[in-house]
Amino acid sequence: MLECKMPAIVSLGVLNVDFVMEVGKDLIGKKRLGKRISISAGGYGGCQAVAAVRCGVPTAAVGRVGTDIFSYQIEKTLQEEQVDCQFLQETEGDNTGLSAIIAEEGKESVSIDFLGTNFQITKQDIDQCREAIQQAKLVMIYMGPAMMEASAHMVEVANQSRTPVLLTPTLFTGIQTGLWQKVDYLVMNLTQAADLCGLTEESVRTARIAAGMLSGQVRKAIVIHMDKGGVLVAENGILTTLDVMPESKVVDYSGATAFFTGVFGAELVKGNTIQKAAIKAHRAAMLCMEKVGTYASFPTAEQLKRL
């Protein structure tokens, strides 16, 4: 039997197929005409795994898909990107996750998720990749409504193995008491930071409040991607804003945070400092924002080398 090479990063998160629909301005009667539509693999778990691999770090994706045509597209894309798919599970009788992204010039994109088989991820799925977690240099965990229990279990398994944990929470209700103390890196965007604070304003000020609230609770650093406002790093009680880009062009936010997370995690594994990793991840995310869509907007491996 051939020995299976273990990945340097294990990535848990939502796996979706993204339908990106760009809306035009022309009308026929009461109907709006679309400009173009694209269909590609996406989801937080897949996107952050692709980002890490494009940075040159072997990464495995953990998640569930259905047995429909959309599962084929996800698996095919991840395999073409050289993401390790040995921990992908197929679920009979449920649909692969889908995301509809409606983009219109001059307006913020609207996303609607149909999470399907992502709700079927269990603790047993995490236990099946326990050996990979034990040998990995980092686990990246997307903690969303579809996988709260499985995400928390993966944190526990990683802690038992002393494998560093990078966590991105998309909601803050239902978080287990004491979870933050088991996390090394907490990564967020402005929306998530505002939700943590119970505020509606998404701003640098909100990010600083969120970082201050959790400062000293996570083991190593809080990192908040603030779009044009740069990236905020809270480390050892010190808050530092890096890489501000006020003149940057922002067309679409879709996929940017997931790609940020994957690049940040990969650069940490490669031995870069938290601040250097955060700057590179921010620049990669800003490149994502220059184009509409998720997968099609991701910087190439060559572009990432130049950042």
Residue pairs with C-beta under 8 A, 6 or more apart in sequence:
4 86
5 58
6 131
6 132
6 135
6 136
7 58
7 59
7 60
7 84
7 132
7 136
8 57
8 58
8 59
8 136
8 137
8 138
8 269
9 49
9 52
9 57
9 58
9 59
9 60
9 136
9 137
9 138
9 139
9 140
9 265
9 266
9 269
10 59
10 60
10 62
10 87
10 129
10 132
10 133
10 136
10 138
10 139
10 140
11 45
11 48
11 49
11 52
11 59
11 60
11 61
11 62
11 139
11 140
11 262
12 45
12 62
12 63
12 121
12 126
12 139
12 140
12 141
12 142
12 147
12 150
12 151
12 154
13 43
13 44
13 45
13 46
13 47
13 48
13 49
13 61
13 63
13 140
13 141
13 142
13 144
13 147
13 258
14 43
14 44
14 45
14 46
14 63
14 97
14 113
14 115
14 118
14 142
14 144
14 146
14 147
15 41
15 43
15 45
15 46
15 61
15 63
15 64
15 65
15 74
15 88
15 96
15 97
15 117
15 118
16 41
16 42
16 43
16 46
16 74
16 96
16 97
16 98
16 99
16 113
16 115
16 118
17 39
17 40
17 41
17 42
17 70
17 73
17 74
17 96
17 97
17 98
17 99
18 38
18 39
18 40
18 41
18 42
18 43
18 98
18 99
18 101
18 254
18 255
18 293
18 294
18 295
19 37
19 38
19 39
19 98
19 99
19 100
19 101
20 37
20 38
20 39
20 40
20 101
20 103
20 254
20 292
20 293
20 294
20 296
21 34
21 37
21 100
21 101
21 102
21 103
22 34
22 35
22 36
22 37
22 103
22 104
22 292
23 32
23 34
23 35
23 102
23 103
23 104
24 32
24 33
24 34
24 35
25 32
25 105
26 32
26 33
27 33
38 293
38 296
39 73
40 73
40 77
40 293
40 294
40 295
40 296
41 73
41 74
41 76
41 77
41 78
41 295
42 99
42 255
42 294
42 295
43 63
43 74
43 97
43 99
43 118
43 258
44 142
44 144
44 168
44 170
44 257
44 258
44 261
45 61
45 62
45 63
45 142
46 61
46 63
46 74
46 77
46 78
46 83
47 255
47 258
47 259
47 262
47 294
47 295
47 298
48 140
48 142
48 258
48 259
48 261
48 262
48 265
49 59
49 60
49 61
49 78
49 81
49 83
49 140
49 262
50 77
50 78
50 81
50 83
50 259
50 262
50 295
50 298
51 258
51 259
51 260
51 261
51 262
51 263
51 266
51 284
51 298
52 59
52 140
52 262
52 263
52 265
52 266
52 269
53 59
53 81
53 82
53 83
54 81
54 262
54 298
54 299
54 300
54 301
54 304
55 262
55 263
55 266
55 267
55 270
55 301
55 304
56 266
56 270
56 301
57 265
57 266
57 269
57 270
58 84
59 83
59 84
59 262
59 266
60 83
60 84
60 85
60 86
60 87
60 129
60 132
61 78
61 83
61 84
61 85
61 87
61 88
62 87
62 88
62 121
62 125
62 126
62 129
62 154
63 87
63 88
63 89
63 118
63 121
64 88
64 89
64 90
64 91
64 117
64 118
64 120
64 121
64 125
65 71
65 74
65 75
65 88
65 89
65 90
65 91
65 96
65 97
65 117
66 90
66 91
66 92
66 94
66 95
66 96
66 116
66 117
67 90
67 91
67 92
68 95
68 96
70 95
70 96
70 98
71 90
71 96
74 88
74 96
75 85
75 88
77 295
78 85
78 88
79 85
87 125
87 128
87 129
87 132
89 121
89 125
91 117
91 120
94 116
94 117
94 119
94 120
95 114
95 116
95 117
96 116
96 117
97 113
97 114
97 115
97 116
97 117
97 118
97 146
98 113
98 114
98 116
99 111
99 112
99 113
99 114
100 111
100 112
100 114
101 109
101 110
101 111
101 252
101 254
101 293
101 294
102 109
102 110
102 111
102 112
103 109
103 251
103 252
103 254
103 292
103 293
108 253
109 252
109 253
109 254
109 292
111 254
115 145
115 146
118 146
118 147
119 146
119 147
121 146
121 147
121 150
122 149
122 150
123 149
123 150
123 153
125 150
126 133
126 150
126 153
126 154
126 157
127 157
130 157
130 161
133 139
133 154
133 157
133 158
133 161
133 163
134 161
134 163
136 163
137 163
137 164
137 269
138 163
138 164
138 165
138 166
138 265
138 268
138 269
139 154
139 158
139 163
139 164
139 165
139 166
140 166
140 168
140 261
140 262
140 265
141 151
141 154
141 155
141 165
141 166
141 167
141 168
142 151
142 168
142 170
142 258
142 261
143 151
143 152
143 167
143 168
143 169
143 170
143 175
144 151
144 169
144 170
144 171
145 170
145 171
148 174
151 167
152 176
152 179
155 165
155 167
155 179
155 182
155 183
156 182
158 164
158 165
159 165
159 182
164 184
164 185
164 220
164 268
165 182
165 183
165 184
165 185
166 183
166 184
166 185
166 187
166 261
166 264
166 265
166 268
167 183
167 185
167 186
167 187
168 186
168 187
168 188
168 192
168 257
168 261
169 175
169 186
169 188
169 192
169 196
170 192
171 195
172 195
172 196
180 186
180 214
180 217
180 218
181 217
181 218
181 219
182 219
183 218
183 219
184 218
184 219
184 220
184 221
185 218
185 220
185 221
185 222
185 223
185 264
185 265
185 268
185 274
186 214
186 218
186 221
186 222
186 223
187 223
187 224
187 225
187 257
187 260
187 261
187 264
188 196
188 207
188 210
188 222
188 223
188 224
188 225
189 224
189 225
189 226
189 227
189 256
189 257
189 260
190 202
190 203
190 206
190 207
190 224
190 225
190 226
190 227
190 229
191 202
192 257
193 202
193 206
193 207
193 209
193 210
193 211
193 224
194 200
194 201
194 202
194 206
194 210
196 210
196 213
196 214
197 206
197 209
197 210
197 213
199 206
199 209
203 229
204 226
204 229
204 230
204 232
204 241
207 224
207 226
207 229
207 232
208 232
208 239
210 222
210 224
211 222
211 224
211 232
211 234
211 239
212 234
212 239
214 222
214 234
215 222
215 234
215 237
215 239
216 237
220 235
220 274
221 233
221 234
221 235
221 274
222 232
222 233
222 234
222 235
223 231
223 232
223 233
223 234
223 264
223 274
223 278
223 281
224 231
224 232
224 234
225 231
225 256
225 257
225 260
225 281
225 282
225 285
226 232
226 241
227 248
227 250
227 253
227 256
227 286
227 289
228 244
228 245
228 246
228 248
228 250
228 286
229 241
229 244
230 241
230 242
230 243
230 244
230 245
230 282
231 241
231 242
231 243
231 278
231 279
231 281
231 282
232 239
232 240
232 241
232 242
233 239
233 240
233 241
233 242
233 274
233 275
233 278
234 240
235 274
235 275
240 275
242 275
242 278
242 279
242 282
243 278
243 279
243 282
243 283
245 282
245 286
248 286
248 289
248 290
249 289
249 290
250 286
250 289
250 290
251 289
251 290
251 291
251 292
252 289
252 291
252 292
252 293
252 297
253 289
254 288
254 292
254 293
254 294
254 297
255 288
255 293
255 294
255 295
255 297
255 298
256 285
256 286
256 288
256 289
256 297
257 285
258 294
259 284
259 285
259 288
259 298
259 299
260 281
260 282
260 284
260 285
261 281
263 277
263 280
263 281
263 284
263 285
263 304
264 277
264 278
264 280
264 281
267 276
267 277
267 280
267 281
268 274
268 277
272 280
280 304
280 307
283 307
284 299
284 304
284 307
287 297
287 299
287 303
288 297
288 298
288 299
289 297
290 297
291 297
299 307
